[in-house]
Amino acid sequence: MDNKEKEALEKVRQKLEDEFLNKKDLYFIMGNLKSHKNSFMIIGIFYPPLIKM
């Protein structure tokens, strides 16, 4: 893994931790393939504002 890839991964991790986990209600949309019914992958994310009660 080169430095640019490490930097990109760090930016994604930082955005997820700082913005999504603290300010958003984070949902992963999961899916699988017909030929691999027991293997799931993230195909999208949904992140509405976090509502504090």
N, CA, C and O atoms as a Maestro MAE file, in Angstrom:
{
 s_m_m2io_version
 :::
 2.0.0
}

f_m_ct {
 s_m_title
 :::
 protein
 m_atom[212] {
  # First column is atom index #
  i_m_mmod_type
  r_m_x_coord
  r_m_y_coord
  r_m_z_coord
  i_m_residue_number
  s_m_chain_name
  s_m_pdb_residue_name
  s_m_pdb_atom_name
  i_m_atomic_number
  :::
  1 25 0.852 -1.177 0.000 1 A "MET " " N  " 7
  2 3 0.000 0.000 0.000 1 A "MET " " CA " 6
  3 2 0.897 1.240 0.000 1 A "MET " " C  " 6
  4 15 1.791 1.369 0.837 1 A "MET " " O  " 8
  5 25 0.652 2.139 -0.937 2 A "ASP " " N  " 7
  6 3 1.488 3.334 -1.015 2 A "ASP " " CA " 6
  7 2 0.952 4.447 -0.107 2 A "ASP " " C  " 6
  8 15 -0.111 4.302 0.496 2 A "ASP " " O  " 8
  9 25 1.683 5.540 -0.015 3 A "ASN " " N  " 7
  10 3 1.329 6.637 0.891 3 A "ASN " " CA " 6
  11 2 0.009 7.298 0.531 3 A "ASN " " C  " 6
  12 15 -0.752 7.671 1.424 3 A "ASN " " O  " 8
  13 25 -0.282 7.451 -0.767 4 A "LYS " " N  " 7
  14 3 -1.542 8.087 -1.177 4 A "LYS " " CA " 6
  15 2 -2.736 7.246 -0.747 4 A "LYS " " C  " 6
  16 15 -3.754 7.785 -0.312 4 A "LYS " " O  " 8
  17 25 -2.617 5.935 -0.868 5 A "GLU " " N  " 7
  18 3 -3.712 5.054 -0.454 5 A "GLU " " CA " 6
  19 2 -3.899 5.095 1.057 5 A "GLU " " C  " 6
  20 15 -5.031 5.128 1.541 5 A "GLU " " O  " 8
  21 25 -2.803 5.092 1.802 6 A "LYS " " N  " 7
  22 3 -2.881 5.196 3.261 6 A "LYS " " CA " 6
  23 2 -3.515 6.517 3.676 6 A "LYS " " C  " 6
  24 15 -4.329 6.555 4.599 6 A "LYS " " O  " 8
  25 25 -3.148 7.596 2.999 7 A "GLU " " N  " 7
  26 3 -3.699 8.919 3.295 7 A "GLU " " CA " 6
  27 2 -5.202 8.955 3.012 7 A "GLU " " C  " 6
  28 15 -5.970 9.519 3.792 7 A "GLU " " O  " 8
  29 25 -5.617 8.357 1.902 8 A "ALA " " N  " 7
  30 3 -7.045 8.324 1.561 8 A "ALA " " CA " 6
  31 2 -7.826 7.506 2.583 8 A "ALA " " C  " 6
  32 15 -8.904 7.921 3.008 8 A "ALA " " O  " 8
  33 25 -7.307 6.366 2.977 9 A "LEU " " N  " 7
  34 3 -7.970 5.536 3.986 9 A "LEU " " CA " 6
  35 2 -8.077 6.263 5.322 9 A "LEU " " C  " 6
  36 15 -9.096 6.160 6.004 9 A "LEU " " O  " 8
  37 25 -7.052 6.984 5.694 10 A "GLU " " N  " 7
  38 3 -7.072 7.745 6.942 10 A "GLU " " CA " 6
  39 2 -8.124 8.848 6.887 10 A "GLU " " C  " 6
  40 15 -8.815 9.088 7.877 10 A "GLU " " O  " 8
  41 25 -8.256 9.524 5.743 11 A "LYS " " N  " 7
  42 3 -9.267 10.577 5.599 11 A "LYS " " CA " 6
  43 2 -10.678 10.009 5.707 11 A "LYS " " C  " 6
  44 15 -11.548 10.613 6.334 11 A "LYS " " O  " 8
  45 25 -10.901 8.856 5.102 12 A "VAL " " N  " 7
  46 3 -12.218 8.213 5.191 12 A "VAL " " CA " 6
  47 2 -12.508 7.812 6.633 12 A "VAL " " C  " 6
  48 15 -13.604 8.056 7.138 12 A "VAL " " O  " 8
  49 25 -11.534 7.198 7.295 13 A "ARG " " N  " 7
  50 3 -11.711 6.795 8.691 13 A "ARG " " CA " 6
  51 2 -11.990 8.001 9.572 13 A "ARG " " C  " 6
  52 15 -12.874 7.954 10.427 13 A "ARG " " O  " 8
  53 25 -11.254 9.066 9.375 14 A "GLN " " N  " 7
  54 3 -11.432 10.280 10.175 14 A "GLN " " CA " 6
  55 2 -12.814 10.884 9.947 14 A "GLN " " C  " 6
  56 15 -13.461 11.303 10.906 14 A "GLN " " O  " 8
  57 25 -13.281 10.937 8.702 15 A "LYS " " N  " 7
  58 3 -14.605 11.496 8.413 15 A "LYS " " CA " 6
  59 2 -15.691 10.638 9.058 15 A "LYS " " C  " 6
  60 15 -16.631 11.171 9.648 15 A "LYS " " O  " 8
  61 25 -15.569 9.320 8.951 16 A "LEU " " N  " 7
  62 3 -16.552 8.431 9.570 16 A "LEU " " CA " 6
  63 2 -16.595 8.629 11.077 16 A "LEU " " C  " 6
  64 15 -17.674 8.744 11.658 16 A "LEU " " O  " 8
  65 25 -15.441 8.671 11.707 17 A "GLU " " N  " 7
  66 3 -15.397 8.815 13.166 17 A "GLU " " CA " 6
  67 2 -15.854 10.193 13.624 17 A "GLU " " C  " 6
  68 15 -16.676 10.299 14.534 17 A "GLU " " O  " 8
  69 25 -15.337 11.241 13.013 18 A "ASP " " N  " 7
  70 3 -15.607 12.603 13.475 18 A "ASP " " CA " 6
  71 2 -17.009 13.083 13.125 18 A "ASP " " C  " 6
  72 15 -17.707 13.641 13.971 18 A "ASP " " O  " 8
  73 25 -17.418 12.870 11.886 19 A "GLU " " N  " 7
  74 3 -18.689 13.433 11.440 19 A "GLU " " CA " 6
  75 2 -19.847 12.455 11.604 19 A "GLU " " C  " 6
  76 15 -20.850 12.786 12.236 19 A "GLU " " O  " 8
  77 25 -19.720 11.269 11.050 20 A "PHE " " N  " 7
  78 3 -20.849 10.354 11.024 20 A "PHE " " CA " 6
  79 2 -21.172 9.758 12.386 20 A "PHE " " C  " 6
  80 15 -22.346 9.688 12.749 20 A "PHE " " O  " 8
  81 25 -20.193 9.334 13.141 21 A "LEU " " N  " 7
  82 3 -20.478 8.664 14.407 21 A "LEU " " CA " 6
  83 2 -20.930 9.631 15.503 21 A "LEU " " C  " 6
  84 15 -21.616 9.219 16.438 21 A "LEU " " O  " 8
  85 25 -20.565 10.884 15.403 22 A "ASN " " N  " 7
  86 3 -20.924 11.858 16.440 22 A "ASN " " CA " 6
  87 2 -22.143 12.716 16.077 22 A "ASN " " C  " 6
  88 15 -22.872 13.158 16.965 22 A "ASN " " O  " 8
  89 25 -22.366 12.952 14.790 23 A "LYS " " N  " 7
  90 3 -23.417 13.884 14.380 23 A "LYS " " CA " 6
  91 2 -24.527 13.245 13.562 23 A "LYS " " C  " 6
  92 15 -25.554 13.879 13.318 23 A "LYS " " O  " 8
  93 25 -24.340 12.011 13.136 24 A "LYS " " N  " 7
  94 3 -25.308 11.361 12.247 24 A "LYS " " CA " 6
  95 2 -25.718 10.007 12.824 24 A "LYS " " C  " 6
  96 15 -24.990 9.399 13.608 24 A "LYS " " O  " 8
  97 25 -26.898 9.555 12.415 25 A "ASP " " N  " 7
  98 3 -27.375 8.215 12.740 25 A "ASP " " CA " 6
  99 2 -27.011 7.353 11.537 25 A "ASP " " C  " 6
  100 15 -27.685 7.407 10.509 25 A "ASP " " O  " 8
  101 25 -25.963 6.567 11.656 26 A "LEU " " N  " 7
  102 3 -25.354 5.887 10.514 26 A "LEU " " CA " 6
  103 2 -25.957 4.501 10.295 26 A "LEU " " C  " 6
  104 15 -26.019 3.688 11.217 26 A "LEU " " O  " 8
  105 25 -26.400 4.245 9.066 27 A "TYR " " N  " 7
  106 3 -26.936 2.943 8.666 27 A "TYR " " CA " 6
  107 2 -26.157 2.453 7.450 27 A "TYR " " C  " 6
  108 15 -25.899 3.221 6.524 27 A "TYR " " O  " 8
  109 25 -25.788 1.191 7.451 28 A "PHE " " N  " 7
  110 3 -25.166 0.578 6.286 28 A "PHE " " CA " 6
  111 2 -26.225 -0.195 5.519 28 A "PHE " " C  " 6
  112 15 -26.990 -0.954 6.114 28 A "PHE " " O  " 8
  113 25 -26.278 -0.013 4.219 29 A "ILE " " N  " 7
  114 3 -27.182 -0.769 3.358 29 A "ILE " " CA " 6
  115 2 -26.376 -1.955 2.834 29 A "ILE " " C  " 6
  116 15 -25.371 -1.790 2.142 29 A "ILE " " O  " 8
  117 25 -26.839 -3.144 3.179 30 A "MET " " N  " 7
  118 3 -26.101 -4.360 2.865 30 A "MET " " CA " 6
  119 2 -26.741 -5.079 1.681 30 A "MET " " C  " 6
  120 15 -27.941 -4.949 1.438 30 A "MET " " O  " 8
  121 25 -25.942 -5.826 0.962 31 A "GLY " " N  " 7
  122 3 -26.445 -6.610 -0.152 31 A "GLY " " CA " 6
  123 2 -25.542 -7.800 -0.403 31 A "GLY " " C  " 6
  124 15 -24.441 -7.893 0.140 31 A "GLY " " O  " 8
  125 25 -26.024 -8.702 -1.233 32 A "ASN " " N  " 7
  126 3 -25.213 -9.851 -1.617 32 A "ASN " " CA " 6
  127 2 -25.479 -10.176 -3.078 32 A "ASN " " C  " 6
  128 15 -26.329 -9.561 -3.723 32 A "ASN " " O  " 8
  129 25 -24.747 -11.139 -3.583 33 A "LEU " " N  " 7
  130 3 -24.905 -11.582 -4.960 33 A "LEU " " CA " 6
  131 2 -25.659 -12.898 -4.984 33 A "LEU " " C  " 6
  132 15 -25.557 -13.701 -4.057 33 A "LEU " " O  " 8
  133 25 -26.409 -13.113 -6.038 34 A "LYS " " N  " 7
  134 3 -27.180 -14.346 -6.164 34 A "LYS " " CA " 6
  135 2 -26.282 -15.580 -6.060 34 A "LYS " " C  " 6
  136 15 -26.672 -16.585 -5.466 34 A "LYS " " O  " 8
  137 25 -25.103 -15.506 -6.626 35 A "SER " " N  " 7
  138 3 -24.187 -16.649 -6.602 35 A "SER " " CA " 6
  139 2 -23.428 -16.787 -5.282 35 A "SER " " C  " 6
  140 15 -22.780 -17.809 -5.058 35 A "SER " " O  " 8
  141 25 -23.493 -15.775 -4.397 36 A "HIS " " N  " 7
  142 3 -22.808 -15.808 -3.098 36 A "HIS " " CA " 6
  143 2 -23.792 -15.355 -2.024 36 A "HIS " " C  " 6
  144 15 -23.645 -14.274 -1.454 36 A "HIS " " O  " 8
  145 25 -24.778 -16.172 -1.757 37 A "LYS " " N  " 7
  146 3 -25.880 -15.777 -0.873 37 A "LYS " " CA " 6
  147 2 -25.471 -15.575 0.578 37 A "LYS " " C  " 6
  148 15 -26.180 -14.886 1.312 37 A "LYS " " O  " 8
  149 25 -24.374 -16.140 1.015 38 A "ASN " " N  " 7
  150 3 -23.947 -16.007 2.409 38 A "ASN " " CA " 6
  151 2 -22.876 -14.938 2.599 38 A "ASN " " C  " 6
  152 15 -22.412 -14.736 3.721 38 A "ASN " " O  " 8
  153 25 -22.476 -14.259 1.550 39 A "SER " " N  " 7
  154 3 -21.477 -13.191 1.640 39 A "SER " " CA " 6
  155 2 -22.168 -11.854 1.433 39 A "SER " " C  " 6
  156 15 -22.851 -11.648 0.429 39 A "SER " " O  " 8
  157 25 -21.991 -10.955 2.376 40 A "PHE " " N  " 7
  158 3 -22.622 -9.644 2.299 40 A "PHE " " CA " 6
  159 2 -21.570 -8.561 2.162 40 A "PHE " " C  " 6
  160 15 -20.429 -8.727 2.595 40 A "PHE " " O  " 8
  161 25 -21.968 -7.441 1.549 41 A "MET " " N  " 7
  162 3 -21.080 -6.298 1.394 41 A "MET " " CA " 6
  163 2 -21.886 -5.016 1.593 41 A "MET " " C  " 6
  164 15 -23.107 -5.003 1.436 41 A "MET " " O  " 8
  165 25 -21.192 -3.958 1.935 42 A "ILE " " N  " 7
  166 3 -21.837 -2.656 2.069 42 A "ILE " " CA " 6
  167 2 -22.013 -2.092 0.666 42 A "ILE " " C  " 6
  168 15 -21.038 -1.919 -0.066 42 A "ILE " " O  " 8
  169 25 -23.270 -1.801 0.290 43 A "ILE " " N  " 7
  170 3 -23.529 -1.230 -1.027 43 A "ILE " " CA " 6
  171 2 -23.963 0.226 -0.941 43 A "ILE " " C  " 6
  172 15 -24.150 0.887 -1.962 43 A "ILE " " O  " 8
  173 25 -24.122 0.722 0.282 44 A "GLY " " N  " 7
  174 3 -24.488 2.121 0.450 44 A "GLY " " CA " 6
  175 2 -24.557 2.481 1.923 44 A "GLY " " C  " 6
  176 15 -24.550 1.610 2.793 44 A "GLY " " O  " 8
  177 25 -24.622 3.779 2.187 45 A "ILE " " N  " 7
  178 3 -24.798 4.249 3.559 45 A "ILE " " CA " 6
  179 2 -25.909 5.284 3.575 45 A "ILE " " C  " 6
  180 15 -26.125 6.002 2.598 45 A "ILE " " O  " 8
  181 25 -26.604 5.350 4.689 46 A "PHE " " N  " 7
  182 3 -27.684 6.311 4.913 46 A "PHE " " CA " 6
  183 2 -27.377 6.978 6.234 46 A "PHE " " C  " 6
  184 15 -27.175 6.284 7.231 46 A "PHE " " O  " 8
  185 25 -27.335 8.305 6.280 47 A "TYR " " N  " 7
  186 3 -26.905 8.999 7.487 47 A "TYR " " CA " 6
  187 2 -27.756 10.223 7.780 47 A "TYR " " C  " 6
  188 15 -27.328 11.353 7.542 47 A "TYR " " O  " 8
  189 25 -28.985 10.000 8.304 48 A "PRO " " N  " 7
  190 3 -29.812 11.141 8.705 48 A "PRO " " CA " 6
  191 2 -29.216 11.817 9.946 48 A "PRO " " C  " 6
  192 15 -28.388 11.218 10.632 48 A "PRO " " O  " 8
  193 25 -29.623 13.046 10.239 49 A "PRO " " N  " 7
  194 3 -29.122 13.725 11.447 49 A "PRO " " CA " 6
  195 2 -29.467 12.936 12.702 49 A "PRO " " C  " 6
  196 15 -30.529 12.318 12.784 49 A "PRO " " O  " 8
  197 25 -28.582 12.962 13.660 50 A "LEU " " N  " 7
  198 3 -28.790 12.289 14.927 50 A "LEU " " CA " 6
  199 2 -29.774 13.101 15.767 50 A "LEU " " C  " 6
  200 15 -29.567 14.292 15.998 50 A "LEU " " O  " 8
  201 25 -30.836 12.454 16.217 51 A "ILE " " N  " 7
  202 3 -31.844 13.122 17.040 51 A "ILE " " CA " 6
  203 2 -31.623 12.697 18.487 51 A "ILE " " C  " 6
  204 15 -31.783 11.527 18.835 51 A "ILE " " O  " 8
  205 25 -31.257 13.653 19.314 52 A "LYS " " N  " 7
  206 3 -30.992 13.374 20.728 52 A "LYS " " CA " 6
  207 2 -32.272 13.604 21.519 52 A "LYS " " C  " 6
  208 15 -32.924 14.641 21.394 52 A "LYS " " O  " 8
  209 25 -32.617 12.606 22.341 53 A "MET " " N  " 7
  210 3 -33.844 12.704 23.143 53 A "MET " " CA " 6
  211 2 -33.514 12.952 24.581 53 A "MET " " C  " 6
  212 15 -34.417 13.064 25.410 53 A "MET " " O  " 8
  :::
 }
 m_bond[211] {
  # First column is bond index #
  i_m_from
  i_m_to
  i_m_order
  :::
  1 1 2 1
  2 2 3 1
  3 3 4 2
  4 3 5 1
  5 5 6 1
  6 6 7 1
  7 7 8 2
  8 7 9 1
  9 9 10 1
  10 10 11 1
  11 11 12 2
  12 11 13 1
  13 13 14 1
  14 14 15 1
  15 15 16 2
  16 15 17 1
  17 17 18 1
  18 18 19 1
  19 19 20 2
  20 19 21 1
  21 21 22 1
  22 22 23 1
  23 23 24 2
  24 23 25 1
  25 25 26 1
  26 26 27 1
  27 27 28 2
  28 27 29 1
  29 29 30 1
  30 30 31 1
  31 31 32 2
  32 31 33 1
  33 33 34 1
  34 34 35 1
  35 35 36 2
  36 35 37 1
  37 37 38 1
  38 38 39 1
  39 39 40 2
  40 39 41 1
  41 41 42 1
  42 42 43 1
  43 43 44 2
  44 43 45 1
  45 45 46 1
  46 46 47 1
  47 47 48 2
  48 47 49 1
  49 49 50 1
  50 50 51 1
  51 51 52 2
  52 51 53 1
  53 53 54 1
  54 54 55 1
  55 55 56 2
  56 55 57 1
  57 57 58 1
  58 58 59 1
  59 59 60 2
  60 59 61 1
  61 61 62 1
  62 62 63 1
  63 63 64 2
  64 63 65 1
  65 65 66 1
  66 66 67 1
  67 67 68 2
  68 67 69 1
  69 69 70 1
  70 70 71 1
  71 71 72 2
  72 71 73 1
  73 73 74 1
  74 74 75 1
  75 75 76 2
  76 75 77 1
  77 77 78 1
  78 78 79 1
  79 79 80 2
  80 79 81 1
  81 81 82 1
  82 82 83 1
  83 83 84 2
  84 83 85 1
  85 85 86 1
  86 86 87 1
  87 87 88 2
  88 87 89 1
  89 89 90 1
  90 90 91 1
  91 91 92 2
  92 91 93 1
  93 93 94 1
  94 94 95 1
  95 95 96 2
  96 95 97 1
  97 97 98 1
  98 98 99 1
  99 99 100 2
  100 99 101 1
  101 101 102 1
  102 102 103 1
  103 103 104 2
  104 103 105 1
  105 105 106 1
  106 106 107 1
  107 107 108 2
  108 107 109 1
  109 109 110 1
  110 110 111 1
  111 111 112 2
  112 111 113 1
  113 113 114 1
  114 114 115 1
  115 115 116 2
  116 115 117 1
  117 117 118 1
  118 118 119 1
  119 119 120 2
  120 119 121 1
  121 121 122 1
  122 122 123 1
  123 123 124 2
  124 123 125 1
  125 125 126 1
  126 126 127 1
  127 127 128 2
  128 127 129 1
  129 129 130 1
  130 130 131 1
  131 131 132 2
  132 131 133 1
  133 133 134 1
  134 134 135 1
  135 135 136 2
  136 135 137 1
  137 137 138 1
  138 138 139 1
  139 139 140 2
  140 139 141 1
  141 141 142 1
  142 142 143 1
  143 143 144 2
  144 143 145 1
  145 145 146 1
  146 146 147 1
  147 147 148 2
  148 147 149 1
  149 149 150 1
  150 150 151 1
  151 151 152 2
  152 151 153 1
  153 153 154 1
  154 154 155 1
  155 155 156 2
  156 155 157 1
  157 157 158 1
  158 158 159 1
  159 159 160 2
  160 159 161 1
  161 161 162 1
  162 162 163 1
  163 163 164 2
  164 163 165 1
  165 165 166 1
  166 166 167 1
  167 167 168 2
  168 167 169 1
  169 169 170 1
  170 170 171 1
  171 171 172 2
  172 171 173 1
  173 173 174 1
  174 174 175 1
  175 175 176 2
  176 175 177 1
  177 177 178 1
  178 178 179 1
  179 179 180 2
  180 179 181 1
  181 181 182 1
  182 182 183 1
  183 183 184 2
  184 183 185 1
  185 185 186 1
  186 186 187 1
  187 187 188 2
  188 187 189 1
  189 189 190 1
  190 190 191 1
  191 191 192 2
  192 191 193 1
  193 193 194 1
  194 194 195 1
  195 195 196 2
  196 195 197 1
  197 197 198 1
  198 198 199 1
  199 199 200 2
  200 199 201 1
  201 201 202 1
  202 202 203 1
  203 203 204 2
  204 203 205 1
  205 205 206 1
  206 206 207 1
  207 207 208 2
  208 207 209 1
  209 209 210 1
  210 210 211 1
  211 211 212 2
  :::
 }
}
